[in-house]
Amino acid sequence: MYKNLQAFIHELERRQELVRVKEPVSCELEITEIADRMVKSGGPALLFENVEGRDFPVFIGGFGTAERTARAMGVKSLDDLAVRVANLMNLNPGKGGLKAALAMLPKLRELKGFFPKKVRGGPVQEVVWKGDQVDLFRIPILKCWPLDGGPYITLPLVISKDPETDELNLGMYRMQVLDRRSTAMHWQLHKVGRRHYDKAKKLGKRLEVAVALGGDPILTYAATAPVPPIPGVNEFNLAGFLRGQPVELTRGVTVDLPVPAEAEFVLEGYIDPAEDLVVEGPFGDHTGFYTLEDLYPRFHLTAITHRKNAVYPATIVGRPPMEDAYLIEASERLFLPAAQLILPEIHDYHMPPAGVAHNWVNVSIEKRYPGQAYKVANGLFGLGQMMFAKVIVVLDAGAPLKGPEALQKALEHAVPGRDTLISRGPIDVLDHSSRAMGYGGKLIVDGTAKLEEEGGALPFTLRAHPSLPGIPGVRQKQLPGIWMVTFEKTRPHQAKELAERLLIAPQSAGIRLMLLTDADTHLEFDEVMWAVLNNIDPERDAWVLPGVEGPVLVLDGTRKLAEEGFTRRWPPKIVMAPEIVRRVDERWNRLGLPPLPPRDTPVGQS
């Protein structure tokens, strides 16, 4: 494995998967535009050696492809992660006595590295800033998108301790820089860090916090992983298990917290729950939309430590696909055996990038009895962060789980109304379309072959038509079984009226799903799914309407209006400022970057 981030950087360079950019670049928007193009084209990682007005280089794109993410995790393929966990879960010696126990010893090697190693000092404390020396503006923290409230630390490994139990947590929570010595801490409602904050507030205590940047890339992944709440087990244990070597931890210089000795930087400080919350945001988020301003705690820095010649690690989030898609895929593979332990009929599952993690989950099952699809879907809703899932599509084992083919296979068996079910539950607080923040509708689509008790099979041929009804201002495209529609919404309830008008046309034959969204969306399957899934609360926006060959599931993925009863602010989609796009276009060849196809993301629109 990699001792630290710079060892990983050197390995990527050796493999010609890294480009050093020596020309001066700005950490305000320009690096984002370059990195966004690179990750969407499957290009190399980037090391910006000369960031204007800052003292350190920026590394970005370390998780920019599935193959690179697997390399960062120390495996050949992300599927290998499931094999490792499955091997660990098969440690039961059974009834074989001493012989069986001895046979189990080789498997115990899987636990090598599980427990962190305490060390004195370390490279991350080679340089220490305290008092007036503390200055976040010397670090090339990115302002990622034009409407962002400021620069954001996007790969922070936030370390805190439960004030009651002393249990450690390592989480990744974005941090908006407020001034030289403080940031906002985005501890959302459902996060462990928020729970530590709430306990500290109840006890009337300050909460010490340390934020590591860099280290073995596995540690960065571990901070994003949905580690189950097992006493004495935290993300440092997960990282050690995955890397096969213990994570080396040293004590902070101003806080009584363990910090990774091989990190690039550590920010030390505290949060005082007695203080007023601060305004955080907007932020161009992983949903591809901005999350709007809200109130969060202020993190005060008491020290910054860093290694000599430190490199600042960063990522950007926004319209998929981004780096986070591959981190999500790593978690998907890693936790498959655990999901199968609880729901053994699960064959496999996948969270498509268009669903930005929680909005869309495809799961295949070994089906044996009626209603089993709903049993599995509701079981998934009860598993950790899967509680945030908005749409779960259940298919038979062996069905495709990626691309439109997965949805089409489900639609062959799912009769809208009969085989769809809407409920309510927790929703990610970043979701802008739910009925209330953190609470909204969910949709289950049973795309398994139907048993007699479920109504049996109803033969249906999915079709697409080359010629579609001509309606001014309405753009349309069909895939077999799926009708995608975009239009400029100007009045309430326009989407339902348009859907009803289209579905009486003969071109609704062979269609079981209609997707409607706004005119600024390209008529390309992944982008339409991304927009629709972001913009629906299924309880409000999923309708079953008649088509010429039977019921059609209609999803209204347009922006919601106050006249439709929607009282929350609707955020804009993330787009880059046109002048930044032009600047990067003009400088591209001078930056020494590989050639790219023309940019196809909308520019300057919202």
C-alpha positions in Angstrom: 0.0 0.0 0.0 0.9 3.7 -0.1 2.7 5.2 2.9 1.2 8.6 2.1 -0.3 10.7 -0.6 3.0 11.6 -2.2 3.8 7.9 -2.6 0.6 7.5 -4.5 1.3 10.5 -6.6 4.7 9.1 -7.6 3.2 5.8 -8.5 0.6 7.5 -10.7 3.4 9.4 -12.4 5.4 6.2 -12.9 2.3 4.7 -14.6 1.8 7.9 -16.8 -1.5 8.6 -15.1 -0.5 12.0 -13.8 0.2 15.3 -15.5 2.2 18.1 -13.8 0.9 21.5 -14.7 3.7 24.0 -14.3 1.9 27.1 -15.7 0.3 29.4 -13.1 -3.4 28.6 -12.5 -6.0 30.1 -10.2 -7.6 28.1 -7.4 -10.7 30.2 -8.0 -12.8 28.3 -10.6 -10.0 27.6 -13.1 -8.7 24.4 -11.5 -12.3 23.2 -11.3 -12.9 23.7 -15.0 -9.8 21.9 -15.9 -10.4 19.0 -13.5 -14.0 18.7 -14.5 -13.1 18.2 -18.1 -10.4 15.7 -17.2 -12.6 13.5 -15.0 -15.4 13.5 -17.5 -13.0 12.3 -20.2 -11.4 9.7 -18.1 -8.1 11.6 -18.2 -5.1 11.5 -15.8 -4.8 13.0 -12.3 -3.4 16.5 -12.1 -0.7 18.1 -10.0 -0.9 21.9 -10.2 2.6 23.0 -9.1 2.1 26.8 -9.4 -1.1 28.0 -7.8 -1.5 31.8 -8.0 -1.0 33.5 -4.6 -0.7 30.3 -2.6 2.2 28.4 -1.0 1.5 24.8 -2.0 0.6 22.7 -5.0 -2.8 21.1 -5.6 -3.3 17.4 -6.4 -6.7 16.4 -7.8 -8.2 13.5 -9.7 -6.7 10.7 -7.6 -10.1 8.9 -7.8 -10.9 10.0 -11.3 -11.5 6.6 -12.8 -12.7 3.2 -11.5 -9.3 1.7 -12.3 -7.4 4.5 -10.5 -9.7 4.2 -7.5 -9.0 0.5 -7.4 -5.3 1.2 -7.5 -5.7 3.7 -4.6 -7.5 0.9 -2.7 -4.7 -1.6 -3.4 -6.8 -3.9 -5.5 -6.9 -4.7 -9.3 -10.7 -4.2 -9.5 -13.2 -2.7 -7.2 -15.0 -6.0 -7.2 -12.1 -7.5 -5.3 -13.2 -5.4 -2.3 -16.3 -7.6 -1.9 -14.1 -10.7 -2.0 -11.9 -9.4 0.8 -14.9 -8.6 3.0 -16.6 -12.0 2.2 -13.4 -13.8 3.2 -13.3 -11.9 6.5 -17.0 -12.7 7.2 -16.2 -16.5 6.7 -14.1 -16.7 9.9 -16.5 -19.1 11.7 -14.5 -22.1 12.9 -17.7 -24.2 13.2 -17.4 -27.4 15.2 -14.1 -28.7 14.0 -12.3 -28.1 17.3 -8.6 -27.3 17.3 -8.0 -28.4 13.8 -10.7 -26.1 12.4 -9.4 -23.3 14.5 -5.9 -23.8 13.2 -7.2 -23.9 9.7 -8.7 -20.5 10.3 -5.4 -18.8 11.2 -4.4 -17.9 7.6 -7.7 -16.0 7.3 -6.9 -13.9 10.4 -4.2 -12.3 8.2 -7.1 -10.3 6.7 -7.3 -8.5 10.0 -3.7 -7.4 9.9 -3.5 -3.7 10.3 -7.0 -3.4 11.8 -5.8 -1.6 14.9 -4.0 1.8 14.5 -0.4 2.2 15.6 0.5 5.1 18.0 3.7 7.0 17.1 5.4 10.0 18.4 5.3 13.0 16.0 5.5 12.3 12.3 6.0 14.1 9.0 2.7 16.0 9.3 4.2 17.9 12.3 7.5 18.9 10.6 6.1 22.4 10.3 3.8 23.9 13.0 1.8 27.2 12.7 0.2 28.6 15.8 -1.3 31.9 16.8 -0.9 34.6 14.2 0.9 32.1 11.9 -2.4 30.2 11.3 -3.5 31.3 7.8 -5.8 29.3 5.7 -5.3 31.7 2.8 -1.8 30.3 2.3 -3.3 27.0 1.3 -4.7 26.6 -2.2 -8.3 25.9 -1.1 -10.6 25.9 -4.1 -13.5 28.0 -4.9 -15.2 25.4 -7.1 -18.2 27.0 -8.7 -19.3 30.5 -9.5 -22.1 30.8 -6.9 -20.2 29.1 -4.1 -20.2 31.1 -0.8 -16.4 31.0 -0.8 -13.5 28.5 -0.9 -14.3 25.0 0.3 -12.1 22.3 1.7 -13.5 19.3 -0.2 -11.4 16.3 1.0 -11.2 16.9 4.8 -10.8 14.0 7.1 -12.7 15.4 10.1 -11.8 13.7 13.4 -13.9 14.2 16.5 -14.6 12.3 19.7 -18.0 11.5 21.3 -18.1 13.7 24.5 -19.8 10.9 26.4 -18.3 7.6 25.2 -14.9 8.8 23.7 -15.7 6.9 20.5 -13.8 8.4 17.6 -15.3 9.4 14.3 -13.5 10.1 11.0 -15.9 11.7 8.5 -15.8 13.8 5.4 -17.8 17.1 5.8 -17.2 20.0 3.5 -15.7 23.1 5.1 -16.3 26.6 3.9 -13.4 29.0 4.7 -14.8 32.0 6.6 -11.5 33.8 7.4 -7.8 33.1 8.0 -8.5 31.1 11.1 -12.1 29.6 10.9 -14.4 27.6 8.7 -18.0 26.4 8.7 -18.4 22.7 9.5 -21.1 21.1 7.4 -22.3 18.6 10.0 -25.7 17.6 8.6 -28.6 16.3 10.6 -27.9 12.6 10.2 -24.1 12.6 10.5 -22.0 11.3 13.4 -20.2 14.6 13.7 -23.5 16.3 14.2 -24.3 13.9 17.0 -21.0 14.7 18.7 -21.9 18.4 18.4 -25.3 17.9 19.9 -23.9 16.0 22.8 -21.3 18.7 23.5 -24.0 21.3 23.4 -26.1 19.4 25.9 -23.1 19.0 28.2 -22.0 22.7 27.8 -18.5 21.7 26.5 -16.3 22.7 23.7 -15.7 20.0 21.2 -12.1 19.5 20.0 -11.7 18.8 16.2 -8.8 17.9 14.0 -9.0 17.8 10.2 -6.4 15.8 8.2 -5.7 16.4 4.6 -4.0 13.6 2.6 -2.3 10.4 3.9 -2.8 7.0 2.3 -5.7 7.5 -0.2 -7.4 4.6 1.5 -7.8 6.8 4.5 -9.5 9.4 2.4 -11.9 6.7 1.1 -12.5 5.4 4.6 -13.8 8.9 5.7 -16.5 8.6 3.1 -17.5 5.0 3.9 -20.8 4.1 5.7 -19.1 2.3 8.6 -21.7 0.6 10.8 -22.1 1.8 14.4 -20.1 -0.9 16.2 -18.5 0.1 19.5 -14.8 0.4 19.3 -14.7 0.3 15.4 -14.2 3.4 13.4 -12.9 4.5 10.0 -9.2 4.1 11.1 -9.9 0.4 11.6 -11.5 0.1 8.2 -8.5 1.9 6.5 -6.1 -0.4 8.4 -8.0 -3.5 7.3 -8.1 -2.4 3.7 -4.4 -1.4 3.5 -3.2 -4.5 5.4 -1.1 -2.3 7.7 -2.1 -0.2 10.7 -2.7 3.5 10.2 0.0 5.4 12.1 -1.6 8.0 14.5 0.1 10.7 16.6 -1.3 13.2 19.0 -2.2 16.7 17.8 -0.1 19.5 19.0 -3.0 21.6 20.5 -5.8 19.0 20.7 -6.1 15.7 22.5 -7.0 13.8 19.4 -5.2 11.2 17.2 -4.2 12.5 13.8 -2.6 10.6 10.8 1.2 11.0 11.1 1.6 10.7 7.3 -1.0 13.3 6.3 0.0 16.4 4.3 -1.7 18.9 6.6 -3.7 18.8 9.9 -5.9 21.6 11.0 -6.5 21.6 14.7 -9.1 23.5 16.7 -12.5 23.4 18.4 -16.1 24.1 17.9 -18.0 25.9 20.7 -21.7 24.9 20.8 -22.5 28.0 22.9 -21.7 30.2 19.9 -24.2 31.3 17.3 -24.3 29.2 14.1 -22.8 30.8 11.0 -24.3 31.0 7.5 -22.8 28.3 5.2 -23.3 28.1 1.5 -24.3 28.1 -1.3 -22.2 25.2 -2.5 -22.2 23.4 -5.8 -22.8 19.9 -4.5 -22.5 16.3 -5.7 -26.2 16.4 -6.7 -25.2 18.7 -9.6 -27.3 21.5 -8.1 -26.3 24.1 -5.5 -27.3 23.5 -1.9 -28.5 26.8 -0.5 -27.4 28.7 2.5 -28.0 27.2 6.0 -26.7 27.5 9.5 -23.8 25.4 10.7 -21.1 25.5 13.5 -17.9 27.5 13.2 -14.6 25.6 13.5 -11.9 27.7 15.1 -8.3 26.8 14.3 -5.7 26.7 17.0 -2.9 25.3 14.8 -2.0 24.1 11.3 0.7 21.5 11.0 2.1 20.2 7.7 4.9 18.2 6.3 7.8 19.9 4.4 6.9 20.3 0.7 3.3 19.4 1.5 0.7 18.9 -1.3 -2.9 20.0 -0.9 -5.4 17.3 -2.0 -8.7 18.4 -3.4 -11.7 17.1 -5.4 -14.7 18.7 -7.0 -18.3 17.6 -7.0 -21.0 18.6 -9.4 -22.8 17.2 -12.4 -22.0 13.5 -12.7 -19.8 11.7 -13.4 -17.3 13.0 -10.9 -14.7 11.4 -8.7 -17.3 10.7 -6.0 -19.0 8.2 -8.4 -16.0 5.9 -8.1 -15.8 6.3 -4.3 -19.5 5.4 -4.2 -18.8 2.4 -6.3 -16.0 1.3 -3.9 -18.5 1.4 -1.0 -21.1 -0.4 -3.1 -18.7 -3.3 -3.7 -17.2 -3.2 -0.2 -20.5 -3.5 1.6 -22.2 -5.9 -0.7 -21.4 -9.0 1.5 -22.8 -7.2 4.6 -26.0 -6.4 2.8 -26.2 -10.1 1.7 -25.7 -11.2 5.3 -28.8 -9.3 6.3 -30.8 -9.8 3.1 -29.4 -13.1 1.8 -31.6 -13.1 -1.4 -29.6 -10.1 -2.7 -27.6 -11.2 -5.7 -26.0 -7.8 -6.5 -26.8 -4.1 -6.5 -25.7 -0.9 -8.2 -26.1 2.9 -7.6 -25.9 4.5 -11.0 -23.9 7.8 -11.2 -27.0 9.5 -12.6 -28.6 8.9 -9.2 -25.8 10.6 -7.3 -25.7 7.8 -4.8 -29.0 7.8 -3.0 -31.5 8.8 -5.7 -31.5 5.5 -7.6 -30.6 2.0 -6.5 -30.9 -1.1 -8.7 -30.9 -4.4 -6.8 -31.2 -7.9 -8.2 -32.5 -10.8 -6.1 -32.9 -14.5 -6.1 -36.7 -14.5 -5.9 -38.6 -17.4 -4.4 -42.0 -16.0 -3.1 -44.5 -13.3 -3.8 -43.8 -9.8 -2.4 -40.1 -10.6 -2.0 -39.1 -7.5 -4.0 -40.8 -5.2 -1.5 -39.3 -7.1 1.4 -35.8 -6.5 0.0 -36.5 -2.8 -0.9 -37.9 -2.0 2.5 -35.0 -3.9 4.1 -32.5 -1.7 2.2 -34.3 1.4 3.4 -33.5 0.3 6.9 -29.7 -0.2 6.3 -27.6 2.8 7.4 -27.2 5.5 4.7 -29.4 3.5 2.4 -32.3 5.1 4.3 -31.7 8.1 2.0 -32.5 6.1 -1.2 -35.3 7.7 -3.2 -36.0 5.1 -5.9 -35.2 1.4 -5.6 -35.7 -0.8 -8.7 -35.8 -4.5 -7.9 -34.8 -7.0 -10.7 -34.3 -10.7 -11.0 -30.8 -12.2 -10.5 -28.7 -12.0 -13.7 -30.6 -8.9 -15.0 -28.4 -5.9 -16.0 -27.9 -3.3 -13.3 -26.2 -0.5 -15.3 -27.5 1.8 -18.1 -30.9 2.1 -19.6 -30.9 -1.7 -20.1 -31.5 -2.2 -16.3 -34.6 0.1 -16.3 -35.9 -1.5 -19.5 -35.6 -5.0 -18.1 -37.6 -3.9 -15.1 -40.2 -2.3 -17.3 -40.8 -5.6 -19.1 -42.2 -7.0 -15.8 -43.4 -3.9 -13.9 -47.0 -2.8 -14.6 -47.2 0.8 -13.3 -49.7 1.0 -10.4 -49.7 -2.7 -9.8 -46.0 -3.1 -9.4 -45.0 0.3 -8.0 -45.3 1.4 -4.4 -44.8 4.8 -2.8 -43.9 5.4 0.8 -42.2 8.1 2.9 -39.0 8.2 5.0 -35.8 10.1 5.6 -34.2 11.9 2.7 -30.8 13.4 2.4 -30.9 17.0 3.6 -29.1 18.0 0.4 -32.2 16.9 -1.6 -33.9 20.1 -2.8 -37.2 18.6 -4.1 -38.6 16.7 -1.1 -41.7 17.8 0.7 -39.6 19.0 3.6 -35.9 19.1 4.3 -34.8 15.6 5.2 -38.2 14.0 4.7 -40.0 12.9 1.6 -41.4 10.3 -0.7 -39.8 7.0 -1.9 -40.6 4.8 -4.9 -40.2 1.0 -5.2 -40.5 -0.5 -8.7 -40.9 -4.3 -8.7 -39.2 -5.3 -11.9 -39.0 -9.0 -11.1 -40.9 -11.7 -13.0 -44.4 -12.0 -11.5 -45.7 -15.0 -9.7 -49.4 -16.0 -9.9 -50.1 -14.4 -6.5 -48.8 -11.1 -7.8 -51.0 -11.0 -10.8 -48.8 -13.1 -13.1 -47.0 -12.0 -16.2 -48.7 -9.5 -18.6 -46.9 -9.8 -21.9 -45.7 -6.3 -23.1 -43.3 -5.3 -25.8 -41.2 -2.2 -25.2 -41.1 0.0 -28.2 -39.7 3.3 -29.4 -41.1 5.3 -32.3 -39.1 7.2 -34.9 -41.6 10.0 -35.3 -43.1 11.8 -32.2 -45.9 14.3 -31.8 -44.9 17.8 -32.9 -45.5 20.3 -30.1 -43.8 23.7 -30.2 -41.1 24.1 -27.5 -41.2 20.4 -26.6 -38.2 18.2 -27.3 -38.7 14.4 -27.2 -36.8 11.2 -27.5 -37.8 7.6 -27.0 -35.8 4.5 -26.0 -37.7 1.2 -26.0 -40.2 1.6 -23.2 -39.0 5.0 -22.1 -40.3 8.4 -23.3 -38.0 11.4 -22.4 -39.5 14.9 -22.7 -38.0 18.4 -22.0 -39.8 21.7 -22.2 -39.8 25.3 -20.8 -42.1 25.3 -17.8 -44.0 28.6 -17.5 -47.0 27.8 -15.4 -48.2 25.4 -12.7 -49.4 21.8 -13.5 -48.0 22.2 -17.1 -46.1 18.9 -16.8 -49.2 16.8 -16.1 -51.2 18.5 -18.9 -48.4 17.8 -21.3 -48.0 14.1 -20.2 -51.8 13.5 -20.6 -51.6 15.1 -24.1 -48.7 13.0 -25.2 -50.0 9.7 -23.8 -53.2 9.7 -25.9 -51.0 9.7 -29.0 -50.3 6.4 -30.7 -46.6 6.8 -29.9 -47.3 5.9 -26.3 -47.7 2.3 -27.5 -44.9 0.2 -26.0 -44.1 2.9 -23.4 -44.2 2.2 -19.6 -42.1 5.2 -18.3 -42.3 8.9 -19.2 -39.6 11.3 -17.9 -40.4 15.0 -18.0 -37.9 17.7 -17.1 -36.8 21.2 -17.9 -35.6 22.5 -21.2 -32.0 23.1 -20.1 -31.5 19.3 -19.9 -29.9 17.4 -22.8 -32.0 14.6 -24.2 -29.5 12.0 -23.2 -30.5 9.2 -20.9 -28.1 9.7 -18.0 -28.6 13.5 -18.0 -32.4 13.2 -18.1 -32.3 10.6 -15.3 -30.0 12.8 -13.3 -32.3 15.8 -13.6 -35.6 13.9 -13.0 -34.3 12.0 -9.9 -33.0 15.2 -8.4 -36.3 17.0 -9.0 -38.9 14.5 -7.8 -40.5 13.7 -4.5 -42.2 10.5 -5.6 -45.2 11.0 -3.4 -46.0 14.3 -5.3 -44.4 13.7 -8.7 -44.9 10.1 -9.6 -48.2 9.5 -11.4 -49.8 6.5 -13.1 -51.5 7.7 -16.3 -53.2 5.8 -19.1 -51.4 5.2 -22.3 -52.8 3.5 -25.4 -51.5 0.1 -24.4 -51.9 0.4 -20.6 -50.7 2.4 -17.6 -47.6 4.5 -17.8 -45.5 5.7 -14.9 -44.8 9.4 -15.3 -42.1 11.2 -13.3 -42.4 15.0 -13.2 -38.8 16.1 -13.0 -39.5 19.8 -13.7 -38.7 22.6 -11.2 -41.6 23.1 -8.7 -43.5 26.3 -8.4 -45.0 28.1 -5.4 -48.3 27.9 -7.2 -48.0 24.1 -7.0 -47.7 24.2 -3.3 -43.9 24.0 -3.2 -42.7 26.5 -0.5 -38.9 25.8 -0.4 -36.4 27.7 -2.5 -35.4 26.0 -5.8 -31.7 25.9 -6.4 -30.0 26.5 -9.7 -28.0 23.8 -11.6 -24.3 24.0 -11.5 -22.7 25.6 -14.5 -19.3 27.2 -15.0 -18.9 30.9 -15.7 -18.4 31.5 -19.5 -15.3 33.6 -19.0 -13.6 30.8 -17.1 -14.5 28.3 -19.9 -13.0 30.7 -22.5 -9.9 31.2 -20.4 -9.3 27.5 -20.1 -10.0 26.9 -23.8 -7.4 29.5 -24.7 -4.8 28.1 -22.2 -5.4 24.4 -22.7 -2.5 23.6 -25.0 0.0 25.7 -23.0 -0.9 23.8 -19.8 0.5 20.6 -21.2 -2.8 18.7 -21.0 -4.0 15.9 -23.2 -6.4 16.9 -26.1 -10.1 16.7 -25.3 -13.3 16.6 -27.3 -15.4 19.8 -27.3 -17.0 20.7 -24.0 -20.7 19.6 -24.0 -21.8 20.9 -20.5 -24.1 23.9 -20.7 -22.2 27.1 -20.0 -23.6 30.3 -18.4 -27.2 28.9 -18.0 -29.0 28.1 -14.8 
